[in-house]
Amino acid sequence: MYDTRPIKEDVEIEIVAVDLDKVRAFCEVVAIFVVVSFYDAEVVMEAAGLTAIVVFGLFAYTLQSKRDFQKHWAALFCFSMIFITASFVQLFMQSAAFDFAMAVGGAILFSVYLVFDIDRIIHHSSPEDYIDACVSLYLDIINIFLRVLQIIGEMNRQ
């Protein structure tokens, strides 16, 4: 006879992890809906269209590029830390120009993340990594969309 307890415990942990992931995804969707509700429908559609153009353009660029983007992870990490630090500064410094600069910087940063993630999926991931790959792409695209939405919203206010 085989001992099936470890397998059963792993399955139970997996079920709990999936349930927690569903709760997280629901909370994220609600948060995105709240953010999007502050903008006019025209602005949201324009941001969605621009995001689609940017994403497809970056996909095409990454697919045809012969570069290995993975060797630049250290630089991307440094820029991410600078962006996070600037985000904390943004909490205390209320400036429309700084908000706009952060939106542009965030759009650029997450566009670079998208290129890196596409390259990682194509050249460095196995088929078993599909969940991480989907989550990475989803987060990159959502963040690009939110930054583009913020940029267009700021431009329409002025």
C-alpha positions as CSV (number, residue, x, y, z in Angstrom):
1,M,0.0,0.0,0.0
2,Y,1.1,3.5,-0.7
3,D,0.7,6.4,1.6
4,T,-1.5,9.0,-0.1
5,R,-1.5,11.6,2.6
6,P,1.2,13.8,1.1
7,I,-0.7,13.8,-2.2
8,K,-4.0,14.6,-0.6
9,E,-2.4,17.5,1.4
10,D,-0.8,18.9,-1.8
11,V,-4.2,18.8,-3.5
12,E,-5.8,20.6,-0.6
13,I,-3.1,23.2,-0.6
14,E,-3.5,23.7,-4.3
15,I,-7.3,24.1,-3.9
16,V,-6.8,26.7,-1.2
17,A,-4.2,28.5,-3.4
18,V,-6.6,28.6,-6.3
19,D,-9.4,29.9,-4.1
20,L,-7.2,32.6,-2.7
21,D,-6.1,33.5,-6.3
22,K,-9.8,33.8,-7.3
23,V,-10.4,36.2,-4.4
24,R,-7.3,38.3,-5.3
25,A,-8.4,38.4,-9.0
26,F,-11.9,39.5,-8.0
27,C,-10.5,42.3,-5.7
28,E,-8.2,43.4,-8.6
29,V,-11.1,43.6,-11.0
30,V,-13.1,45.6,-8.6
31,A,-10.2,48.0,-8.1
32,I,-9.7,48.4,-11.8
33,F,-13.4,49.1,-12.3
34,V,-13.3,51.7,-9.6
35,V,-10.3,53.4,-11.3
36,V,-11.9,53.3,-14.7
37,S,-15.2,54.7,-13.4
38,F,-13.5,58.0,-12.8
39,Y,-13.0,58.5,-16.5
40,D,-15.4,59.2,-19.4
41,A,-16.2,56.2,-21.6
42,E,-14.6,57.9,-24.6
43,V,-11.3,58.3,-22.6
44,V,-11.4,54.6,-21.5
45,M,-12.0,53.4,-25.1
46,E,-9.2,55.6,-26.4
47,A,-6.9,54.2,-23.7
48,A,-7.9,50.6,-24.5
49,G,-7.2,51.2,-28.2
50,L,-3.8,52.8,-27.6
51,T,-2.9,50.0,-25.2
52,A,-3.8,47.4,-27.8
53,I,-1.7,49.2,-30.4
54,V,1.3,49.4,-27.9
55,V,0.9,45.7,-26.9
56,F,0.7,44.4,-30.4
57,G,3.6,46.6,-31.5
58,L,5.8,45.4,-28.6
59,F,4.8,41.7,-29.3
60,A,5.8,42.2,-33.0
61,Y,9.1,43.8,-32.0
62,T,10.0,41.1,-29.5
63,L,9.1,38.3,-31.8
64,Q,11.2,39.6,-34.7
65,S,14.1,40.8,-32.5
66,K,17.3,38.7,-32.3
67,R,18.3,40.4,-28.9
68,D,18.4,38.5,-25.7
69,F,16.6,40.9,-23.3
70,Q,17.2,38.7,-20.2
71,K,20.7,40.0,-19.6
72,H,19.4,43.4,-18.7
73,W,17.3,42.3,-15.7
74,A,19.6,44.2,-13.3
75,A,18.9,47.5,-15.1
76,L,15.2,46.9,-15.1
77,F,15.2,46.1,-11.4
78,C,17.1,49.4,-10.7
79,F,14.5,51.3,-12.7
80,S,11.7,49.5,-10.9
81,M,13.2,50.5,-7.5
82,I,13.5,54.1,-8.7
83,F,9.8,54.0,-9.8
84,I,8.7,52.6,-6.5
85,T,10.6,55.2,-4.6
86,A,9.2,57.9,-6.8
87,S,5.7,56.5,-6.2
88,F,6.2,57.0,-2.4
89,V,7.4,60.5,-3.0
90,Q,4.3,61.1,-5.1
91,L,2.1,60.3,-2.1
92,F,3.4,63.3,-0.3
93,M,4.1,65.6,-3.2
94,Q,0.9,66.7,-4.9
95,S,1.9,68.0,-8.3
96,A,0.1,67.5,-11.6
97,A,3.4,67.6,-13.5
98,F,4.9,64.9,-11.3
99,D,1.7,62.8,-11.6
100,F,2.0,63.1,-15.4
101,A,5.7,62.2,-15.4
102,M,5.0,59.2,-13.2
103,A,2.3,58.0,-15.6
104,V,4.6,58.3,-18.6
105,G,7.4,56.7,-16.6
106,G,5.1,53.9,-15.6
107,A,3.9,53.3,-19.1
108,I,7.5,53.1,-20.3
109,L,8.6,50.8,-17.5
110,F,5.7,48.4,-17.9
111,S,6.2,48.4,-21.7
112,V,9.8,47.3,-21.1
113,Y,8.5,44.7,-18.6
114,L,6.2,43.4,-21.4
115,V,9.1,43.0,-23.8
116,F,11.2,41.2,-21.1
117,D,8.3,38.9,-20.2
118,I,7.5,38.0,-23.9
119,D,11.2,37.3,-24.4
120,R,11.3,35.1,-21.3
121,I,8.2,33.2,-22.4
122,I,9.6,32.6,-25.9
123,H,13.2,31.7,-25.1
124,H,13.5,30.8,-21.4
125,S,10.2,29.2,-20.2
126,S,9.0,25.7,-20.3
127,P,5.4,24.7,-21.2
128,E,4.8,24.1,-17.5
129,D,5.3,27.8,-16.8
130,Y,2.1,28.9,-18.6
131,I,0.4,30.2,-15.4
132,D,3.3,32.5,-14.5
133,A,3.5,33.6,-18.1
134,C,-0.2,34.5,-18.3
135,V,-0.1,36.3,-15.0
136,S,3.0,38.3,-16.1
137,L,1.5,39.3,-19.4
138,Y,-1.8,40.2,-17.7
139,L,-0.1,42.4,-15.1
140,D,2.0,44.1,-17.7
141,I,-0.9,44.9,-20.0
142,I,-3.2,46.1,-17.1
143,N,-0.5,48.4,-15.8
144,I,0.2,49.8,-19.3
145,F,-3.6,50.3,-19.7
146,L,-3.9,52.1,-16.3
147,R,-0.9,54.4,-17.1
148,V,-2.2,55.2,-20.6
149,L,-5.6,55.9,-19.1
150,Q,-4.0,58.3,-16.6
151,I,-2.0,60.0,-19.4
152,I,-5.1,60.5,-21.6
153,G,-7.2,61.6,-18.7
154,E,-4.6,64.3,-17.7
155,M,-4.3,65.5,-21.3
156,N,-8.1,65.8,-21.6
157,R,-8.3,67.8,-18.4
158,Q,-5.9,70.5,-19.7
